Structures are given as C-alpha cells and as structure tokens.
Amino acid sequence: MPRRRYHWEAHTICSRRGEFTLGPMTIISGDPFGLFQFPRKIAATSSIIVYPPTIPIYRFAAPMGTLSGGEAVRRRAHFVTTNASGVRDYQPGDSFNRIHWRSTARKDRLLVKEFELDPLADVWIFLDLSRQSLVERPQAKADTNGNMFAPPPNLPPSTEEYAITIAASISQYFVNRGRALGFVTYSPHREIVQPDRGPRQLTRILEILAVARSETELSLQQMLVLEANYLTRGTTLVIVTASQDESWATEAHTLSRRGIRVICVLIDPWSFGAAAQNISHLAQMVESAVQLLTLFARTTI
C-alpha cells in the first residue's frame, strides 16, 4: 500500500565473538507481478560488538589481600566498598541505597553510610594470547561415509577461544563481588585496563576480548617481565595460559617472592591436538617452583 510505513525485524543468535559491520543495504520493491523492480541502496552502516560467552563461576580462589594500615585505610571512598566506617548527614546527590535507616530513625534526620578504601589488594588478570601457545582443531570432521558434520554446539576447539572465555568468566566473577580488577593482554597490541570496580569495568574488558586474537610474538614470560613490575605486595595475579614453555614459571616464582599471590588457569594444549606432552608434569613443575593454584581446562571435542 502506498504512503504506508513498514517494519522489518530479524532475530538471530550470535555464535561468534567479534566486531561486525551492518550495511550498506539494498531494498528492492516492485509491482505485484514482478515486472518492474525499483532498487534503492541505503549507504548507512553501523557496527555491532559480540562479546565472548561467560560461564557462571560460584567459587574461585579468594584473593589474599593485606591491610594497608595507617592513613591508607582511613581514606574515604566515593564508591561503595565492603569497609563501612560510619555515618554522616545526607547531602544532595547521595544515592538512596547508602541511607542508614536505623540511624535515620534514631536521629530523626537522613544519615548515609560512609565507606573507606577496601583494605583488600587488587586482582589482576594476565591473559596469554601468544602465537606460540595457540593450538586449535579443524572446525569440522568427516564421518565414515565421508559426510561433513559440525562440532557440538559449544566453544570452538581452540585454546584461544577457551582462554578468552575463561578470562571473561573470571572477570565477571570478581566484578560481581565488588573487587577492584585490572586486566592485561597482548592481542596483538598491548591492552591494559587499570584496576576499577563496577559493570563499566567488565564492559571494557569484554570489548577487548571480543576482538582479541593470538597474533603476538610476545611470550608469557616476556609479558610477565614487562607488565608485572608495577604489581604491589598482596596483589592477586591470575594467569590464563595454554603455554607449554616452562620459562615463565621462573618469573612467576620471582613474583611470589615479592608477596604476590599467583593463580594459574592452565589450559591443556594436548587435548586440542598439540604434540604429546605430559601436562601433569608441567603442572607439577609449575607448582614446585611457585605456590600456585593450578586449574585445568580441556576441550570436550
């Protein structure tokens, strides 16, 4: 019908992370018999970012944390922390969820809670996306009849995808618990997010992970040397890697001697088709050099 407005909506499941461009678009209309066609090209484009999937984590190794003591603990924080210090009179702009209702009822005036800086140390995630540690299987296999069939509807059989999903899930875990979280990776360019709290911090990390690729020549051992110098005592460092190189354990041992707690999520590269190697021996070597909580991630393909 002429002079009418029509709507068209398309819904789909985004199964691949990344940044994609939508448009330009060509619209073709015509008469009911298909004799005449009137194409019109719409040059407008837009982009969409598909975040990597996350898996709910209900329990993870608790960060060690240390009391900073002195004036450092008594500094006020403008955000909500787990360390409440007292109450004060309500000021315009204060959030209603900070009102202390018992004190308000007792004093007959609005009082809000004051918070101090969290005495627990920051949490950092170091994601290894080096080219040397990348192991992946083909996306499709052939059955006995020669027909091709797709893998099960889960993560692609690649250490890159598993590492990114693990990093995203751990980031979500600590952000949901109100911890100050920092993030470092090379994908292949240097990407660093300074420690912060809140959903915006998780969004920054997911945007990096959405387009990350294992294309850097920088090894995990080199990344630890370059990026771990500014980590302070009491910091919890979570390393996500599928590297079979044992040299990075020496650097992790040095960090542990500085009072940094190191947690390693070790992805089993052999289950992705890497050259046969005793991954248990690698884990034992790492744990003997550093007091690590070593977790395993294996492909289900």
KEZAKOL-70295 format. One record per residue (C-alpha): residue number from 1; residue in one letter; x, y, z. Coordinates in pm, 1 decimal, decimal comma, m for minus. Example, Ala and Ser with C-alpha at 12.3 -4.5 7.8 and 13.67 -1.06 7.14 Angstrom:
<rs>
- 1|A|1230,0|m450,0|780,0 $
- 2|S|1367,0|m106,0|714,0 $
</rs>
This chain:
<rs>
- 1|M|0,0|0,0|0,0 $
- 2|P|131,7|349,4|m84,8 $
- 3|R|213,8|600,8|189,4 $
- 4|R|242,3|327,9|448,6 $
- 5|R|525,4|256,1|686,4 $
- 6|Y|654,8|m97,8|730,7 $
- 7|H|873,9|m253,4|996,1 $
- 8|W|1115,8|m540,8|948,3 $
- 9|E|1290,2|m715,6|1235,0 $
- 10|A|1538,3|m1000,4|1224,8 $
- 11|H|1646,9|m1202,7|1526,9 $
- 12|T|1947,7|m1431,3|1528,5 $
- 13|I|2184,4|m1594,8|1774,5 $
- 14|C|2536,0|m1451,4|1758,0 $
- 15|S|2762,1|m1753,9|1793,6 $
- 16|R|3090,6|m1585,3|1703,9 $
- 17|R|3255,5|m1307,4|1900,9 $
- 18|G|3399,7|m1003,7|1726,4 $
- 19|E|3312,0|m665,2|1579,3 $
- 20|F|3091,3|m673,6|1272,8 $
- 21|T|2961,1|m410,8|1029,2 $
- 22|L|2594,3|m395,7|935,9 $
- 23|G|2518,5|m236,3|598,9 $
- 24|P|2503,6|m94,2|342,3 $
- 25|M|2163,0|m231,4|247,8 $
- 26|T|1976,6|m257,0|m81,2 $
- 27|I|1595,4|m254,6|m78,0 $
- 28|I|1412,3|m379,9|m386,7 $
- 29|S|1041,4|m316,6|m441,6 $
- 30|G|815,6|m358,2|m740,8 $
- 31|D|472,6|m436,5|m874,4 $
- 32|P|277,5|m746,4|m759,2 $
- 33|F|358,2|m929,7|m1085,1 $
- 34|G|732,2|m874,9|m1063,4 $
- 35|L|751,3|m697,2|m1398,5 $
- 36|F|920,9|m385,8|m1265,7 $
- 37|Q|1174,7|m353,3|m987,2 $
- 38|F|1283,9|m41,2|m806,3 $
- 39|P|1607,5|m93,0|m609,5 $
- 40|R|1722,8|159,9|m356,2 $
- 41|K|2057,8|148,2|m181,4 $
- 42|I|2088,5|270,6|177,8 $
- 43|A|2452,9|355,7|239,8 $
- 44|A|2424,1|391,6|617,1 $
- 45|T|2632,6|145,6|817,5 $
- 46|S|2660,6|57,0|1184,2 $
- 47|S|2877,5|m175,5|1386,6 $
- 48|I|2793,8|m437,5|1645,5 $
- 49|I|3023,7|m598,8|1902,7 $
- 50|V|2954,0|m955,9|2006,4 $
- 51|Y|3104,5|m1027,1|2347,9 $
- 52|P|3260,9|m1364,2|2426,4 $
- 53|P|3046,0|m1608,3|2624,5 $
- 54|T|3080,6|m1627,5|3000,9 $
- 55|I|3027,7|m1923,7|3229,2 $
- 56|P|2888,0|m1864,0|3579,8 $
- 57|I|3151,6|m1917,5|3848,7 $
- 58|Y|3019,9|m1966,2|4201,3 $
- 59|R|3351,1|m2013,2|4381,0 $
- 60|F|3705,3|m1916,6|4298,0 $
- 61|A|4030,4|m1885,5|4491,8 $
- 62|A|3984,8|m1594,9|4732,7 $
- 63|P|4233,8|m1308,6|4687,2 $
- 64|M|4483,5|m1291,2|4970,7 $
- 65|G|4473,8|m918,6|5041,4 $
- 66|T|4657,7|m734,1|5315,3 $
- 67|L|4562,9|m449,9|5545,8 $
- 68|S|4740,2|m140,2|5422,3 $
- 69|G|4729,5|21,8|5767,9 $
- 70|G|4773,7|383,0|5876,1 $
- 71|E|4617,3|663,7|5678,5 $
- 72|A|4569,1|442,4|5374,1 $
- 73|V|4281,2|259,6|5542,6 $
- 74|R|4119,3|578,9|5670,7 $
- 75|R|4084,9|744,2|5332,8 $
- 76|R|3724,7|790,8|5229,5 $
- 77|A|3594,2|633,0|4909,9 $
- 78|H|3323,0|783,2|4689,9 $
- 79|F|3208,5|434,4|4585,8 $
- 80|V|3058,2|154,7|4793,5 $
- 81|T|3312,8|m85,9|4940,7 $
- 82|T|3297,1|m367,9|5192,5 $
- 83|N|3461,5|m146,3|5455,7 $
- 84|A|3197,7|82,8|5616,8 $
- 85|S|3345,5|343,2|5852,0 $
- 86|G|3048,1|540,8|5989,8 $
- 87|V|2758,0|768,9|5903,9 $
- 88|R|2715,7|1135,1|5812,0 $
- 89|D|2435,9|1373,7|5720,0 $
- 90|Y|2269,8|1324,3|5385,2 $
- 91|Q|2393,8|1554,5|5106,9 $
- 92|P|2213,0|1626,5|4777,5 $
- 93|G|2330,2|1373,8|4521,3 $
- 94|D|2387,6|1087,1|4764,6 $
- 95|S|2244,4|757,6|4649,4 $
- 96|F|1937,7|634,1|4838,7 $
- 97|N|2089,5|288,5|4882,4 $
- 98|R|2354,5|444,7|5109,0 $
- 99|I|2099,9|570,1|5361,1 $
- 100|H|2137,7|405,0|5701,4 $
- 101|W|1774,7|370,0|5802,4 $
- 102|R|1831,7|272,0|6165,9 $
- 103|S|2043,7|578,3|6234,2 $
- 104|T|1798,7|791,0|6037,3 $
- 105|A|1509,0|674,3|6254,5 $
- 106|R|1706,9|721,5|6574,4 $
- 107|K|1834,6|1074,4|6491,6 $
- 108|D|1519,5|1181,8|6303,2 $
- 109|R|1723,1|1304,9|6004,8 $
- 110|L|1865,9|1142,5|5693,8 $
- 111|L|2203,9|979,2|5756,3 $
- 112|V|2411,5|794,1|5497,0 $
- 113|K|2688,5|539,9|5534,2 $
- 114|E|3049,4|635,3|5471,6 $
- 115|F|3297,1|390,4|5322,2 $
- 116|E|3675,1|362,9|5328,3 $
- 117|L|3908,7|220,3|5070,3 $
- 118|D|3896,6|m155,0|5050,0 $
- 119|P|4186,9|m297,5|5254,3 $
- 120|L|4198,9|m597,6|5020,5 $
- 121|A|4450,8|m584,7|4740,3 $
- 122|D|4367,8|m557,0|4371,5 $
- 123|V|4314,7|m851,9|4139,0 $
- 124|W|4491,5|m863,1|3801,7 $
- 125|I|4422,3|m1098,5|3511,8 $
- 126|F|4706,8|m1165,8|3267,8 $
- 127|L|4580,1|m1337,0|2952,5 $
- 128|D|4838,8|m1512,3|2737,5 $
- 129|L|4747,4|m1481,0|2368,2 $
- 130|S|5089,0|m1554,2|2223,2 $
- 131|R|5113,3|m1721,8|1886,1 $
- 132|Q|5332,9|m1996,9|2033,4 $
- 133|S|5064,0|m2111,5|2276,0 $
- 134|L|4783,4|m2129,1|2017,5 $
- 135|V|4653,8|m2478,8|1943,5 $
- 136|E|4329,8|m2543,9|1756,8 $
- 137|R|4149,4|m2821,7|1576,6 $
- 138|P|3957,4|m2805,6|1247,9 $
- 139|Q|3602,2|m2678,4|1279,3 $
- 140|A|3451,9|m2979,4|1104,8 $
- 141|K|3520,6|m3352,3|1089,6 $
- 142|A|3438,2|m3626,6|842,7 $
- 143|D|3246,4|m3940,3|938,8 $
- 144|T|3299,4|m4288,4|797,8 $
- 145|N|3073,3|m4211,5|497,9 $
- 146|G|3271,1|m3903,3|400,4 $
- 147|N|2999,1|m3660,7|511,0 $
- 148|M|3099,7|m3349,8|697,7 $
- 149|F|2942,2|m3270,7|1032,2 $
- 150|A|2981,4|m2974,5|1261,2 $
- 151|P|3122,2|m2996,4|1616,2 $
- 152|P|2887,4|m2986,4|1914,0 $
- 153|P|2725,6|m2651,4|1996,0 $
- 154|N|2992,3|m2531,3|2239,2 $
- 155|L|3319,2|m2339,5|2219,3 $
- 156|P|3530,0|m2387,0|1906,0 $
- 157|P|3816,0|m2633,1|1967,8 $
- 158|S|4079,9|m2363,4|2009,5 $
- 159|T|4292,7|m2267,2|2308,3 $
- 160|E|4234,6|m1905,0|2207,3 $
- 161|E|3857,2|m1928,9|2249,3 $
- 162|Y|3884,9|m2123,9|2574,3 $
- 163|A|4135,5|m1875,4|2719,3 $
- 164|I|3918,9|m1576,1|2626,7 $
- 165|T|3604,8|m1736,7|2771,4 $
- 166|I|3789,5|m1824,1|3092,7 $
- 167|A|3925,2|m1469,0|3127,2 $
- 168|A|3579,0|m1321,1|3066,0 $
- 169|S|3417,2|m1554,5|3321,3 $
- 170|I|3676,2|m1480,9|3590,8 $
- 171|S|3642,6|m1107,4|3522,9 $
- 172|Q|3267,1|m1131,9|3567,2 $
- 173|Y|3315,4|m1323,6|3893,3 $
- 174|F|3536,3|m1060,0|4057,9 $
- 175|V|3338,1|m761,4|3924,5 $
- 176|N|3014,1|m908,8|4061,2 $
- 177|R|3180,7|m933,3|4401,6 $
- 178|G|3284,5|m570,2|4401,9 $
- 179|R|3658,3|m631,0|4369,6 $
- 180|A|3899,7|m390,3|4202,6 $
- 181|L|4002,2|m572,3|3884,8 $
- 182|G|4281,2|m498,6|3637,8 $
- 183|F|4347,4|m667,7|3304,7 $
- 184|V|4647,8|m708,3|3072,6 $
- 185|T|4690,3|m888,2|2741,2 $
- 186|Y|4858,4|m853,1|2402,2 $
- 187|S|4611,6|m915,4|2120,1 $
- 188|P|4848,6|m843,0|1941,4 $
- 189|H|4880,4|m483,7|2062,5 $
- 190|R|4922,2|m402,4|2429,4 $
- 191|E|4588,5|m379,6|2608,7 $
- 192|I|4583,1|m273,6|2972,9 $
- 193|V|4288,4|m180,5|3194,4 $
- 194|Q|4375,6|m26,2|3527,7 $
- 195|P|4200,8|m170,1|3837,1 $
- 196|D|3847,2|m45,9|3888,7 $
- 197|R|3506,4|m168,0|4004,3 $
- 198|G|3160,4|m187,1|3856,0 $
- 199|P|2987,1|m305,6|3539,0 $
- 200|R|3169,2|m48,9|3326,0 $
- 201|Q|3497,8|m220,0|3408,8 $
- 202|L|3360,3|m553,0|3290,9 $
- 203|T|3236,1|m389,7|2969,4 $
- 204|R|3584,9|m252,0|2895,1 $
- 205|I|3740,0|m596,6|2937,7 $
- 206|L|3474,7|m770,3|2726,3 $
- 207|E|3522,5|m518,2|2445,4 $
- 208|I|3892,4|m606,2|2436,2 $
- 209|L|3824,4|m978,7|2448,0 $
- 210|A|3564,2|m955,8|2170,0 $
- 211|V|3828,2|m871,2|1909,3 $
- 212|A|4135,2|m1032,3|2067,7 $
- 213|R|4346,2|m1269,3|1857,3 $
- 214|S|4650,2|m1486,9|1929,1 $
- 215|E|4882,5|m1298,7|1695,9 $
- 216|T|5153,6|m1156,3|1920,2 $
- 217|E|5507,9|m1292,0|1921,3 $
- 218|L|5548,0|m1187,0|2285,9 $
- 219|S|5569,3|m1491,5|2511,3 $
- 220|L|5408,9|m1520,4|2853,0 $
- 221|Q|5747,8|m1496,9|3021,4 $
- 222|Q|5820,8|m1170,0|2839,1 $
- 223|M|5477,5|m1030,9|2927,3 $
- 224|L|5535,6|m1103,1|3296,3 $
- 225|V|5871,2|m926,5|3284,2 $
- 226|L|5724,0|m619,3|3112,8 $
- 227|E|5391,4|m582,7|3291,7 $
- 228|A|5435,1|m721,8|3644,6 $
- 229|N|5678,5|m458,1|3769,5 $
- 230|Y|5404,5|m229,2|3899,6 $
- 231|L|5215,5|m500,8|4089,7 $
- 232|T|5226,0|m426,5|4462,5 $
- 233|R|5266,4|m665,1|4752,4 $
- 234|G|4944,0|m850,7|4834,5 $
- 235|T|4813,0|m833,2|4477,3 $
- 236|T|4645,3|m1143,8|4338,7 $
- 237|L|4760,2|m1228,5|3986,6 $
- 238|V|4552,2|m1469,2|3777,0 $
- 239|I|4736,8|m1607,7|3473,9 $
- 240|V|4535,8|m1771,4|3194,3 $
- 241|T|4755,7|m1961,4|2950,8 $
- 242|A|4795,9|m2271,0|2735,2 $
- 243|S|5172,7|m2228,6|2705,1 $
- 244|Q|5391,2|m2537,9|2720,5 $
- 245|D|5701,6|m2327,2|2777,6 $
- 246|E|5836,1|m2372,3|3128,7 $
- 247|S|6038,5|m2048,4|3138,2 $
- 248|W|5751,9|m1832,4|3262,3 $
- 249|A|5738,5|m2029,7|3589,1 $
- 250|T|6070,9|m1875,7|3692,2 $
- 251|E|5929,3|m1526,2|3656,8 $
- 252|A|5615,7|m1630,1|3845,6 $
- 253|H|5838,7|m1762,1|4122,8 $
- 254|T|6004,8|m1420,2|4146,1 $
- 255|L|5664,3|m1252,9|4175,1 $
- 256|S|5557,9|m1487,7|4454,7 $
- 257|R|5872,8|m1398,3|4648,5 $
- 258|R|5766,2|m1032,2|4622,1 $
- 259|G|5445,0|m1115,2|4807,3 $
- 260|I|5220,9|m1150,1|4500,6 $
- 261|R|4984,5|m1444,2|4502,5 $
- 262|V|4989,5|m1619,2|4166,1 $
- 263|I|4697,4|m1828,5|4042,2 $
- 264|C|4734,1|m2012,1|3711,5 $
- 265|V|4448,2|m2139,6|3497,3 $
- 266|L|4632,7|m2385,9|3275,8 $
- 267|I|4462,9|m2495,5|2953,6 $
- 268|D|4563,6|m2844,7|2845,3 $
- 269|P|4702,2|m2799,3|2489,8 $
- 270|W|4731,3|m3174,8|2428,6 $
- 271|S|4351,7|m3210,5|2432,0 $
- 272|F|4339,7|m2962,0|2142,3 $
- 273|G|4575,9|m3164,9|1927,6 $
- 274|A|4916,6|m3036,0|2037,9 $
- 275|A|5222,9|m3258,2|2031,2 $
- 276|A|5207,1|m3523,4|2301,2 $
- 277|Q|5336,5|m3394,5|2632,0 $
- 278|N|5267,2|m3484,0|2991,4 $
- 279|I|5066,5|m3182,9|3103,6 $
- 280|S|5063,3|m3318,7|3460,0 $
- 281|H|5443,5|m3298,2|3462,1 $
- 282|L|5419,4|m2933,6|3352,0 $
- 283|A|5170,9|m2858,1|3628,8 $
- 284|Q|5390,5|m3028,8|3888,6 $
- 285|M|5691,2|m2831,7|3770,3 $
- 286|V|5499,9|m2504,4|3796,8 $
- 287|E|5362,6|m2585,6|4141,3 $
- 288|S|5705,6|m2688,6|4266,2 $
- 289|A|5852,0|m2356,1|4152,4 $
- 290|V|5564,9|m2137,4|4268,5 $
- 291|Q|5284,8|m2191,7|4515,3 $
- 292|L|5013,6|m2185,4|4251,9 $
- 293|L|4654,9|m2290,8|4247,3 $
- 294|T|4665,5|m2464,1|3908,7 $
- 295|L|4334,0|m2526,7|3738,0 $
- 296|F|4284,1|m2729,8|3420,3 $
- 297|A|4068,9|m2655,2|3120,8 $
- 298|R|4032,3|m2917,0|2848,8 $
- 299|T|3838,9|m2930,0|2527,2 $
- 300|T|3537,7|m3158,4|2510,9 $
- 301|I|3580,0|m3230,3|2140,1 $
</rs>
